[in-house]
Amino acid sequence: MKPQRLWCSIKDIVKFVLIGFLASFLVIANIAFAAPKNVTLTYQATRNGKPFAKVTETFKQTGDQYVIESVTEGVGLAALFGKRILKSEGLVTAEGLQPRHFEQHQGDNEKKTVYADFDWIVNQLSMKNKGNLTTEPLAKGTQDVASFPYQWMLFPPKSDEVSLPITTGKKQRVYSYKIVERDVSLTVDAGQFNTMHLSNASENGGGNEKEFWLAVERFYLPVKIIMREESGAIIEQTLTSIDMQ
């Protein structure tokens, strides 16, 4: 091969690598620019129609790092169980949120504390529950129960059905949701929102199934959530305030 032709080939390779790097950088920059870096959401929760709890959630992004915290404070008798705190921390990548650590606490009861650690280098998920440590292969794109609604903030549901691998800290499974209806006008204490209604795609979810109403013009953040417990109880969570920066 002639030196001039070899030099052209090297330049082409370098150019290709730089274009790929720039494209990845622009994707991350676009995500970071478009989505808010600080979000505070408060909800009122009812159980079978009766006041049950107040939920405060915060999302904070600093550089490519994120921290999510969800605090549920019971009202009435439910307050006796203490605060339920969920915390997720990790990275914001070109594919959205990439959790590194998740934990859940229920009051001072250490037996109800669960942890999950995500090792994306070896693709291993470690979960600790009641002192027992289990490991499983870490599926691509896995979220935790605190982070997955904010994954929709970065990558909104587009197809009629969306699936996400999610860990609760006790187990990992794929959750599928279908879009029931678009452009649903919903009025709650936080205001009026144009929402997208999602529900579990599985007909036999085994309980603890959820429905979401996502604010289309507010980065698809949840305005209303309905959860049906295995006991048959219905918990409804509605947005009372929203702050984004």
Summary of the structure (lengths in Angstrom):
residues: 245
radius of gyration: 20.9
end to end distance: 56.7
largest distance: 82.9
contacts: 726
relative contact order: 0.13
helix: 20%
strand: 55%
